[in-house]
Amino acid sequence: MAWDFETDPEFQKKLDWIEDFMREEVEPLSHLGMAVYSSLGREKFIRPLQQQVKDQGLWACHLGPELGGQGFGQLKLALMNEKLGRNGLAPSVFGCQAPDSGNAEIIAHYGTEAQKEKYLWPLLNGEIRSAFSMSEPTGGSDPLTFTTRAVLDGDEWVINGEKWFSTNARYSKVLVLYAVTDPDAKDPYRRTSIFLVPTDTPGVEIIRNVAVGAGGEIGGGNEGYVRYTDVRLPYDALLGERGAAFVIAQVRLGGGRVHHAMRTVGACRHALDLMCRRAVSRTTREGRLADLQMVQDQIAESWIAVESFRLLVLRTAWLIDKHKDYQKVRKDIAAIKVAMPKVYHDVATKAAHLHGALGVSNEMPFMHMVNSALVMGIADGPTEVHKVTLAKQILKDYQPDNGLFPAYHIPKLREEAQKRFKTELRDLRDAYASRKASETA
């Protein structure tokens, strides 16, 4: 029987290196603002750190060795992403930033050699960025509501439609676009295909860039609102088979949800750490915050929630590695997706509250965390959808009991038990009767 909560010693050394690297090298850079994200800034600050990561054999670990990764599997990735989740800059340093990591994964699985040469290797080397152009203004991420169409005209596709929240569109060289190619297909999940669209293709227009959260100027965000007007692409711009968008998406989203979840564990632990540091440092007329029972209650509840969530995520990662099939772990993936925004929101809110006015200011990270928690309840499918998936997967294991009373009705169970142990009960009664007779005599 194998049952272990310890990390392999050799991999623990890697995790320890990541911990030190994050604290000493990555986290300080995140306070330099846009200087880090400019083209010159990336060369000066990010590239050297990426090289250190590559030297440690920790670059793009979600991919197999044939693609320059380590093929670690989901459990090791989960333990890594817990460290990376403390800081938004870390995924770029480790070559696993969204949406590039997921886009690279599906191009690796389904792309032609020409597509890999043009997009995959530059993505893996951090030379270009990509965008995931799926959601639409009218129907969100539900593939059955998509209206963006790709129609064949000779040997070219002509694409028309609008996409919403295409992350990184303004910085991208390629858009991974979902468009309806077979609207009359009997199977509704075979109506949509995926295309690789160079962002500078005529007819591609970024209407505006939307920011997440409050504040800032309209049009200054990172989520592209994109319009496609008579965009012409060669037939081989198709990624994978025609009508296979839904299948391809599951390959991309299944692992991505686990990565999001474990990074969220890291963010939650960071919020809890700051909450505890505040509690032992801040004093009031009654003494330290840490000595107040209501504060102790919040810290205890937060710790239990984070650790419970962490174990659920790690177990899910372990199951994925075991089965090598996301479909067999749909229930567990849905469960962590449901739990993620609630745990994150609750812990971040408590941490902000314990910091008082400072906690809700832009001089602390908590409001960003609260916004991120709300995003996690929407990204990769809303919480409600995953609750439905989870419930359906759970209920599959149960059969109806249509008797007048349920099979677990206590009187029925008692009657069955009495029938089963009829001989033993009779012997027991005879023994008691014999003892009573002996005592009377």
Residue pairs with C-beta under 8 A, 6 or more apart in sequence:
7 15
7 79
11 76
11 79
14 56
14 57
14 58
14 80
15 79
15 80
15 83
17 56
17 58
18 58
18 80
18 83
18 84
19 83
21 49
21 52
21 53
22 83
22 84
22 86
22 87
22 90
25 49
25 52
26 49
26 87
26 89
26 90
26 93
27 86
27 87
27 89
29 36
29 45
29 46
29 49
29 89
30 36
30 87
30 88
30 89
32 41
32 45
34 41
35 41
35 45
36 42
36 45
36 46
36 89
46 92
46 93
46 126
47 126
49 93
50 59
50 93
50 94
50 95
50 126
53 59
53 93
53 94
53 95
57 70
58 70
58 80
58 94
59 68
59 69
59 94
59 95
60 67
60 68
60 69
60 70
60 94
60 95
60 96
60 101
60 104
60 124
61 69
61 70
61 71
61 72
61 76
61 77
61 80
61 94
61 96
62 69
62 72
62 77
62 96
62 101
62 105
62 255
62 259
63 69
63 70
63 71
63 104
63 105
63 108
63 124
64 71
65 71
67 104
67 108
67 120
67 124
68 124
72 80
73 317
73 320
73 321
74 255
74 258
74 316
74 317
74 318
74 320
74 321
75 314
75 317
75 318
75 321
77 255
77 258
77 259
77 262
77 317
78 258
78 259
78 261
78 262
78 313
78 314
78 317
79 262
79 314
80 94
81 96
81 259
81 262
81 263
81 266
82 262
82 263
82 265
82 266
82 269
82 310
83 90
83 266
84 90
84 91
84 94
84 96
84 263
84 266
85 262
85 263
85 264
85 265
85 266
85 267
85 270
86 266
86 267
86 269
86 270
91 97
91 98
91 101
91 263
92 126
95 101
95 124
95 126
96 259
98 167
98 256
98 259
98 260
99 130
99 131
99 132
99 167
99 168
99 176
100 123
100 129
100 130
100 168
101 256
101 259
102 132
102 252
102 253
102 255
102 256
103 123
103 130
103 132
103 174
103 176
103 252
104 120
104 123
104 124
104 130
105 251
105 252
105 255
106 176
106 194
106 239
106 240
106 248
106 251
106 252
107 115
107 116
107 119
107 120
107 123
107 196
107 239
108 116
108 120
109 240
109 248
109 251
110 194
110 239
110 240
110 244
110 248
111 119
111 120
111 196
111 239
111 240
112 236
114 236
115 196
115 236
115 239
119 128
119 130
119 173
119 174
119 196
122 128
122 173
123 129
123 130
128 172
128 173
128 174
129 168
129 171
129 172
129 173
130 168
130 172
130 173
130 174
130 175
130 176
131 166
131 167
131 168
131 169
131 172
131 174
131 175
131 176
131 199
131 224
131 226
132 166
132 167
132 176
133 163
133 166
133 169
133 175
133 176
133 177
133 178
133 197
133 224
133 226
134 141
134 163
134 166
134 176
134 177
134 178
134 249
135 141
135 163
135 164
135 165
135 166
136 145
136 146
136 147
136 148
136 161
136 162
136 163
136 164
137 162
137 164
137 225
138 145
138 147
139 145
139 146
139 147
140 164
140 382
141 380
141 381
141 382
143 178
143 189
143 191
143 192
143 245
143 246
143 249
144 188
144 189
146 161
146 178
146 179
146 180
146 192
147 161
147 180
148 159
148 160
148 161
148 162
148 163
148 177
148 178
148 179
148 180
148 228
149 159
149 160
149 161
149 179
149 180
149 181
149 183
150 157
150 158
150 159
150 179
150 180
150 181
150 193
150 195
150 233
151 157
151 158
151 159
151 181
152 158
152 181
152 235
153 232
155 234
155 235
156 232
156 233
156 234
156 235
157 181
157 195
157 232
157 233
157 234
157 235
157 237
157 238
158 230
158 231
158 232
159 177
159 179
159 195
159 197
159 203
159 228
159 230
159 231
159 232
159 233
160 228
160 229
160 230
160 231
161 179
161 227
161 228
162 207
162 225
162 226
162 227
162 228
163 177
163 178
163 224
163 225
163 226
163 228
164 223
164 225
164 226
165 210
165 223
165 224
165 225
166 175
166 223
166 224
166 225
166 226
167 222
167 223
167 224
168 222
168 224
169 175
169 199
169 206
169 209
169 223
169 224
169 226
170 206
170 209
170 222
170 224
171 222
172 199
173 198
173 199
173 200
174 196
174 197
174 198
174 199
175 196
175 197
175 198
175 199
175 204
175 226
176 194
176 195
176 196
176 197
176 239
177 194
177 195
177 196
177 197
177 228
178 192
178 193
178 194
178 245
178 249
179 192
179 193
179 195
179 228
180 191
180 192
180 193
181 191
181 192
181 193
181 242
181 243
182 190
182 191
182 192
182 193
182 242
182 243
183 191
184 191
185 191
185 243
189 246
189 247
190 243
190 244
190 246
191 243
192 243
192 245
192 246
193 238
193 239
193 240
193 241
193 242
193 243
193 244
193 245
194 238
194 239
194 240
194 244
194 245
194 248
195 233
195 237
195 238
195 239
196 237
196 239
197 204
197 228
197 231
197 233
197 237
201 231
201 232
201 233
202 231
202 232
203 228
203 229
203 230
203 231
203 232
204 226
204 227
204 228
204 231
205 226
205 227
205 228
205 229
206 224
206 225
206 226
207 225
207 226
207 227
208 218
208 219
208 225
209 219
209 220
209 221
209 222
209 223
209 224
209 225
210 221
210 223
210 224
210 225
211 220
211 221
211 222
211 223
212 221
212 222
212 223
212 371
212 375
213 367
213 368
213 371
215 362
239 248
240 247
240 248
250 326
250 327
251 326
253 380
253 381
254 320
254 326
254 329
254 333
255 320
255 326
256 380
257 333
257 336
257 337
257 380
258 313
258 316
258 317
258 320
258 333
258 336
260 340
260 376
260 379
260 380
261 309
261 313
261 316
261 336
261 337
261 340
262 313
262 314
262 317
264 309
264 340
264 343
264 344
264 376
265 306
265 309
265 310
265 313
267 344
267 348
267 369
267 372
268 302
268 305
268 306
268 309
268 343
268 344
268 347
268 348
269 306
270 365
271 302
271 347
271 348
271 351
271 365
271 366
271 369
272 299
272 302
272 303
272 306
272 347
272 351
274 351
274 355
274 365
275 298
275 299
275 302
275 347
275 350
275 351
275 354
276 290
276 299
278 289
278 351
278 354
278 355
279 288
279 289
279 290
279 295
279 299
279 354
280 288
280 289
280 290
281 288
282 288
282 289
282 354
283 289
284 292
286 292
289 295
289 354
290 296
290 299
295 354
298 350
298 353
298 354
301 346
301 350
302 346
302 347
302 350
302 351
305 343
305 346
305 347
306 343
306 347
309 336
309 339
309 340
309 343
312 332
312 335
312 336
312 339
313 336
315 332
316 329
316 332
316 333
316 335
316 336
319 328
319 329
319 332
320 326
320 329
323 329
326 333
330 389
330 393
331 389
331 390
331 393
331 394
334 386
334 387
334 389
334 390
334 393
335 386
335 390
337 380
337 381
337 383
337 386
338 383
338 386
338 387
338 390
340 376
340 377
341 373
341 374
341 376
341 377
341 383
342 373
342 377
344 369
344 372
344 373
344 376
345 370
345 373
345 374
345 377
348 366
348 369
348 370
348 372
348 373
349 366
349 370
351 359
351 366
351 369
352 359
352 360
352 364
352 366
352 367
352 369
352 370
353 359
355 364
355 366
358 364
359 366
360 366
360 367
361 367
377 383
401 407
405 411
405 412
418 425
